Amino acid sequence: MSLDQVRSIADAVLYEGYLLYPYRASSNKNRSRWQFGVLGPPNATAASFGEQPGMETQCLLAPHVGPAAVTVHLRFLQLQVREVRSLGADGVETPVDQLTVDGVPVLSWDEAVEREVVLAALPLGEPTDTVHAVPGGEDSEPVTDARGAVVGRIVRRRLPLAVRIRTDAVVDDGYVRLSVAVRNEHPDPAASKDAAIRASLIGAHLLLRAHDAGFVSLLEPPAGAVGAAGRCRQSRCWPVLAGPKGTTDILLGAPIILYDYPEVAEQSPGALFDSTEIDEILTLRVMTMTEAEKAEARATDPRAREIIDRCDGMSPAGLQQLHGLLRDPHRPRPAAPVEPAPDVRDVEPAAFDTSGAPWWDPAADASVRPGSDAVVIDGVRVAKDSLVRVHPSRRADAQDLFFAGQVARVTAVLSDVDGGTHVALVLVDDPASDLHDWYGRYFYFAPDELTPLTVQETARHREENRS
């Protein structure tokens, strides 16, 4: 298959965190970008807060007939400093944070340039160790006003980088365990945060393509590969199968953990870059920005301008397309079309199954009645209004420590889609328990974290509450 079919997912990794809402250079959030896949310079000082210089992934391949090989694509961003200079009456250029030309701001900012290093068709039986130079450079362009007069200049600068890529392969239980290690080899020291990020590889990730071999899932390995898969080690790079489901010739090594065959949400119209958020929320937030804020965002970066323009021009139908939907998780889905520049977090938004009631609605399953369902704990039937003593064991919440030994009233017994049982509770001694009932705010525990009160204990507690 073509590698272009998985580049949309890889681009989501590459640009995650490139810009953060509200997409303005003056925002404090946008002074701490580049969250994922940063390989810092090895000679950075502690004061520079530089990231570790290396990452490594190990994956499994099942060789086919013939000599197996793999092509390695290392992709990352190289930081580019965009410095705006104002031209004075004396002809001297002065660096400025902002230059306003005919009422439009032009801002200094850190951009990034896409880079890709390709090692083609490396035989699996031959280890490799190569260093690759990434050129720096400086470009400039004049800034002119509406009359054509030069009022300033934009200067873009990039530091030269060097990156080492090592590959090795060993046979393990009939499979080939391939190791790919990447290390930033920038030679100069970096004593500040700005110096460190300018000498870093940003959003670094791997795309591997197998020739006469197939990659093996490490999440769901076949029975014969379980042991070998368990011996694979990862360092800041997680390998998953990529491309159409069922194919095994492409692997994505990402700085975040993904499932096999990650997909782009068909509802996502374009990149928003801001991790942990979703398209609809961010789009609505952009629409609430003032015209001055939007102008600053547009001046911050061309990609920010694309976001603002896309959100401003979105139709009611486009907004509706972004709205949260819920699919039946048990029904197979058709493959989603590939969209450019998605957000990884939006790989699979929920969507309604319009063929009937959603799976979580009790109407979809007459046997599900959280208000009357029960679970047997220590031989005792526990249902709504039963009293239990709480013994948290999972430490799912910091508050669990304070619930230990407390008596609680059961408000519902629920089941999840994986067959698990959860008991909803309110604490008997909580003065706000009635309020929690009113707006449905409960604590949830597993049955093995609860002990039913005896008949005598239950009667005593109910009598104390009446008095």
C-alpha positions in Angstrom: 0.0 0.0 0.0 1.1 3.6 -0.4 2.7 5.3 2.6 0.6 8.4 1.7 -2.5 6.6 3.1 -1.1 6.8 6.7 0.6 10.2 6.5 -2.6 11.9 7.7 -2.3 10.0 11.0 1.4 10.6 11.1 0.8 14.3 10.5 -1.5 14.5 13.4 1.4 13.2 15.6 3.8 15.6 13.9 1.8 18.7 14.5 0.1 17.9 17.9 0.8 20.9 20.1 2.1 23.0 17.3 -0.4 25.6 18.3 -2.7 25.7 21.3 -6.0 27.5 21.7 -6.5 30.5 21.6 -3.8 30.3 18.9 -2.3 33.7 19.7 1.4 34.4 20.2 0.6 36.4 23.4 -1.1 33.4 25.1 1.0 31.8 27.8 -0.1 28.4 26.5 1.7 29.1 23.2 4.9 29.8 25.0 5.1 26.2 26.1 4.4 24.2 22.9 5.8 21.0 21.4 4.5 18.5 24.0 5.2 15.2 22.2 8.2 13.6 20.5 10.8 16.2 21.3 14.4 14.9 21.1 16.6 17.5 22.8 20.2 18.3 22.2 22.5 16.0 24.2 24.6 18.9 25.5 21.7 20.8 27.0 22.2 22.1 30.6 19.7 21.3 33.4 18.6 24.9 33.3 17.5 24.6 29.7 14.9 22.0 30.5 15.9 20.1 27.4 14.2 16.8 26.6 16.1 13.5 26.4 18.0 13.2 23.1 16.9 9.7 22.1 14.0 7.4 21.4 13.9 3.7 20.4 11.3 1.2 19.3 11.3 -2.5 18.9 8.8 -4.4 16.7 8.3 -7.9 15.4 8.2 -9.0 11.8 7.2 -12.3 10.2 9.4 -12.8 7.2 7.9 -13.9 3.9 9.6 -15.8 1.1 12.8 -14.0 0.0 15.2 -11.5 1.7 13.2 -9.3 4.0 14.0 -5.6 4.3 12.5 -2.4 5.8 12.4 1.2 4.8 12.7 3.7 7.7 11.1 7.1 7.5 12.1 9.5 10.4 9.8 12.5 10.4 10.1 15.6 12.6 9.8 19.3 12.7 12.8 21.7 12.7 12.2 24.9 14.6 12.4 28.1 12.5 12.7 31.5 14.3 10.7 34.1 12.5 12.1 37.5 13.5 10.3 40.7 12.4 12.5 43.8 12.0 11.3 47.4 11.7 13.0 49.7 9.3 13.7 53.1 10.9 14.0 56.4 9.2 17.8 56.1 9.4 17.6 52.8 7.4 18.6 50.7 10.4 16.6 47.5 11.0 15.5 46.8 14.6 14.1 43.4 15.8 10.5 43.9 17.2 7.8 41.7 18.7 5.2 43.2 16.4 5.2 45.5 13.4 1.8 47.0 12.3 1.5 47.6 8.6 -1.6 49.3 7.3 -3.5 48.3 10.5 -2.4 44.6 10.1 0.0 43.2 12.7 3.1 41.2 11.7 4.5 39.2 14.6 7.8 37.5 15.5 7.1 33.8 16.2 8.7 30.4 16.2 7.5 28.4 13.2 8.6 24.9 12.1 9.7 23.1 8.9 8.8 19.5 8.1 11.8 17.2 7.8 12.1 13.6 6.7 15.1 11.3 6.7 14.6 8.1 4.6 16.7 4.9 4.9 15.5 2.8 1.9 15.2 -1.0 1.9 17.6 -1.9 4.7 18.2 -5.7 4.8 17.0 -7.1 8.2 20.1 -9.2 8.6 22.5 -6.2 8.5 22.7 -3.7 11.4 23.1 0.0 10.4 24.4 3.1 12.1 24.3 6.4 10.2 24.4 10.1 11.0 22.4 12.5 8.8 22.9 16.2 8.6 19.8 18.5 8.6 20.8 21.8 7.1 20.2 25.1 8.8 19.8 28.4 7.0 18.5 31.9 6.9 15.9 33.5 4.6 14.5 37.0 4.5 11.7 38.9 2.8 10.8 42.5 2.8 7.7 43.9 4.4 6.0 46.5 2.3 3.0 48.8 3.0 0.0 49.5 0.6 2.1 52.0 -1.3 4.9 49.5 -1.9 7.3 51.1 0.4 9.6 48.8 2.4 8.8 49.2 6.2 10.6 46.2 7.6 11.9 42.7 7.0 11.0 39.2 8.1 14.1 37.0 8.8 13.7 33.2 9.3 16.6 31.3 10.8 17.2 27.5 11.4 20.0 25.9 13.3 21.7 22.9 11.6 20.9 19.6 13.2 22.4 16.1 13.1 20.5 12.9 13.8 21.8 9.3 14.3 19.6 6.4 13.2 20.6 2.8 14.3 18.9 -0.4 13.3 19.5 -4.0 14.4 17.5 -7.2 14.1 17.6 -10.5 16.0 15.5 -13.7 15.6 13.2 -14.5 18.4 10.9 -17.5 18.4 10.8 -17.5 14.6 10.1 -13.8 14.3 12.5 -11.0 13.7 12.7 -8.4 16.4 13.7 -5.1 14.8 15.2 -2.2 16.8 15.2 1.3 15.5 17.0 3.9 17.6 17.0 7.7 16.9 19.3 10.2 18.7 19.8 13.9 18.3 23.5 14.5 17.8 23.5 18.3 17.8 27.1 19.1 19.0 26.6 22.5 20.6 25.7 23.2 24.2 22.3 24.7 25.0 22.0 26.8 28.2 18.5 28.1 27.9 15.0 26.8 27.1 14.9 28.6 23.8 18.3 27.3 22.8 17.4 23.7 23.6 14.1 23.7 21.6 15.8 25.3 18.6 18.3 22.5 18.6 15.6 19.8 19.0 13.8 17.3 16.8 10.1 18.1 17.4 7.2 15.7 17.0 9.7 13.0 16.0 8.1 9.7 14.9 8.8 6.7 12.6 7.0 5.2 9.7 8.4 1.8 8.8 7.5 -0.1 5.6 8.2 -3.8 5.4 9.4 -5.6 2.2 8.8 -9.3 1.9 7.7 -9.4 5.5 4.8 -8.4 7.7 4.7 -6.5 11.0 3.1 -8.3 14.0 0.7 -6.5 16.3 2.3 -6.0 19.8 -1.2 -5.3 21.2 -2.8 -8.5 19.9 0.0 -10.8 18.9 -0.8 -14.2 17.5 -0.4 -17.1 19.9 3.0 -18.0 18.6 4.3 -14.5 19.0 3.2 -13.7 22.5 6.5 -14.4 24.1 8.5 -12.5 21.5 6.1 -9.6 21.7 6.5 -9.4 25.4 10.3 -9.1 25.0 10.0 -6.0 22.9 11.0 -2.8 24.7 10.0 0.7 23.9 11.6 4.0 24.9 9.5 7.1 24.1 8.2 5.5 20.9 5.2 3.1 20.6 4.7 0.9 17.5 1.3 0.2 16.1 0.1 -1.3 12.8 -1.1 1.5 10.4 -3.1 1.7 7.2 -6.3 -0.2 6.2 -7.3 -2.8 8.8 -5.8 -6.2 8.1 -2.7 -4.9 6.3 0.7 -5.5 7.9 3.3 -3.8 5.8 3.2 -0.3 7.5 4.0 0.5 11.1 3.8 3.8 12.9 6.2 4.5 15.8 4.6 7.3 17.7 5.6 9.3 20.8 2.1 8.7 22.2 0.3 5.3 22.7 -2.2 4.5 20.0 -4.2 1.4 19.1 -3.5 -0.6 15.9 -4.9 1.0 12.8 -5.7 4.5 14.2 -8.2 6.3 12.0 -9.0 9.9 11.2 -12.5 11.0 12.3 -14.5 11.5 9.1 -16.3 14.4 10.9 -13.0 16.3 11.5 -12.7 19.1 8.9 -9.1 19.9 9.7 -6.3 20.2 12.3 -6.8 22.1 15.6 -3.5 20.9 17.2 -4.6 21.4 20.8 -4.3 18.1 22.7 -7.1 16.8 25.0 -9.7 18.9 23.2 -12.3 18.0 20.6 -13.2 19.7 17.4 -16.7 21.0 18.4 -15.6 22.6 21.6 -12.6 24.3 20.0 -14.6 25.5 17.0 -17.2 27.1 19.3 -14.5 28.7 21.4 -12.8 30.2 18.3 -16.2 31.6 17.3 -16.4 33.5 20.6 -13.1 35.2 20.1 -13.1 39.0 19.5 -12.1 40.3 16.1 -8.9 41.7 17.7 -8.1 38.3 19.1 -8.7 36.7 15.7 -6.5 39.2 14.0 -3.7 38.4 16.4 -4.2 34.7 15.8 -4.1 35.1 12.0 -0.9 37.1 12.4 0.7 34.5 14.7 1.0 31.7 12.1 -0.4 30.7 8.7 -1.8 27.5 10.3 -3.6 29.6 12.9 -5.0 31.7 10.1 -6.4 28.6 8.5 -8.1 27.6 11.7 -9.7 31.0 12.3 -10.9 31.2 8.7 -12.3 27.7 8.7 -14.2 28.2 11.9 -15.5 31.6 10.8 -16.8 30.1 7.5 -18.3 27.0 9.0 -21.9 26.5 8.0 -24.7 25.3 10.4 -24.5 21.9 8.7 -20.8 21.8 9.3 -21.2 22.5 13.0 -23.9 19.8 13.2 -21.4 17.4 11.7 -19.0 18.0 14.6 -21.7 17.3 17.3 -21.0 14.3 19.5 -22.7 11.1 18.3 -22.7 7.6 19.5 -22.1 4.4 17.5 -23.1 1.0 18.6 -19.6 -0.4 19.7 -20.6 -3.9 18.7 -21.5 -3.1 15.1 -18.7 -3.1 12.4 -18.0 0.3 10.9 -17.0 1.1 7.4 -13.4 2.4 7.0 -13.3 6.2 7.5 -12.1 8.3 4.5 -8.7 9.8 5.0 -8.8 13.5 5.8 -5.8 15.8 5.8 -4.1 17.0 9.0 -6.4 15.5 11.7 -6.2 15.5 15.5 -5.2 12.1 16.9 -7.5 12.6 19.9 -10.4 12.7 17.4 -9.4 9.4 15.8 -12.8 8.0 16.7 -15.5 10.3 17.9 -18.8 8.7 19.0 -21.8 8.5 16.6 -25.4 7.5 17.0 -26.6 4.2 15.6 -29.7 5.5 13.9 -31.2 2.1 13.5 -32.6 2.1 17.0 -32.1 3.2 20.6 -28.5 3.8 21.6 -26.8 0.9 23.3 -26.6 2.8 26.7 -30.3 3.5 26.8 -32.2 1.0 28.9 -34.9 1.0 26.2 -32.3 -0.8 24.0 -32.2 -3.8 26.4 -35.3 -4.5 28.4 -33.2 -6.6 30.8 -31.3 -3.5 31.9 -33.0 -1.5 34.8 -30.3 0.2 36.9 -32.9 1.3 39.5 -34.0 -2.3 40.2 -31.1 -4.4 39.1 -29.1 -6.1 41.9 -25.7 -7.8 42.5 -24.9 -10.5 45.0 -22.1 -9.6 47.4 -21.0 -12.1 50.1 -24.2 -14.0 49.5 -26.4 -10.9 50.1 -28.6 -9.3 47.4 -27.6 -5.6 47.0 -29.8 -3.3 45.1 -31.1 0.3 45.2 -31.4 1.6 48.9 -29.3 -1.3 50.3 -26.7 -0.1 52.9 -23.1 -1.2 52.4 -19.7 -0.4 54.0 -17.0 0.9 51.6 -13.5 -0.6 51.4 -11.8 1.1 48.4 -9.1 -1.1 47.0 -8.4 0.3 43.5 -7.5 3.8 44.6 -9.2 5.2 41.5 -9.7 8.5 43.2 -7.7 10.5 45.8 -10.9 10.7 47.8 -11.0 6.9 48.2 -8.8 7.2 51.3 -11.5 9.1 53.1 -14.3 6.6 52.1 -12.7 3.6 53.8 -15.0 2.2 56.4 -17.9 4.6 55.6 -21.5 3.4 55.3 -23.2 4.2 52.0 -26.6 3.9 50.4 -26.8 2.2 47.0 -28.6 4.3 44.4 -28.2 2.0 41.4 -26.5 -1.1 40.1 -25.1 -0.7 36.6 -23.4 -2.8 33.9 -20.9 -1.6 31.3 -20.5 -2.7 27.8 -17.6 -5.0 28.8 -19.7 -6.9 31.2 -18.4 -5.2 34.4 -20.7 -4.3 37.3 -20.6 -0.9 39.1 -22.5 0.1 42.2 -23.5 3.8 42.5 -23.4 5.2 46.0 -24.0 8.2 48.3 -22.5 8.3 51.7 -25.1 8.1 54.5 -23.3 10.7 56.6 -22.9 13.1 53.7 -25.1 16.1 54.5 -25.4 16.7 50.7 -26.6 13.2 49.9 -30.1 14.5 49.0 -28.5 17.0 46.7 -26.4 14.3 45.0 -29.5 12.3 44.4 -31.2 15.4 42.9 -28.6 16.0 40.2 -27.3 12.4 39.9 -23.8 12.8 41.3 -22.7 9.5 42.7 -19.5 7.6 43.6 -19.0 4.3 41.8 -17.3 1.2 43.3 -16.9 -2.4 42.2 -18.8 -5.1 44.2 -15.6 -6.5 45.7 -15.0 -3.1 47.4 -18.3 -3.3 49.3 -19.6 -5.3 52.3 -23.3 -5.4 52.9 -24.5 -4.4 56.3 -26.3 -7.0 58.4 -30.0 -6.8 59.0 -29.3 -5.4 62.5 -26.8 -2.8 61.3 -29.2 -1.7 58.5 -32.1 -1.3 61.0 -29.9 0.7 63.4 -28.7 3.1 60.7 -32.2 3.6 59.4 -33.4 4.3 63.0 -30.6 6.8 63.6 -31.4 8.6 60.3 -35.1 8.9 61.3 -34.2 10.4 64.6 
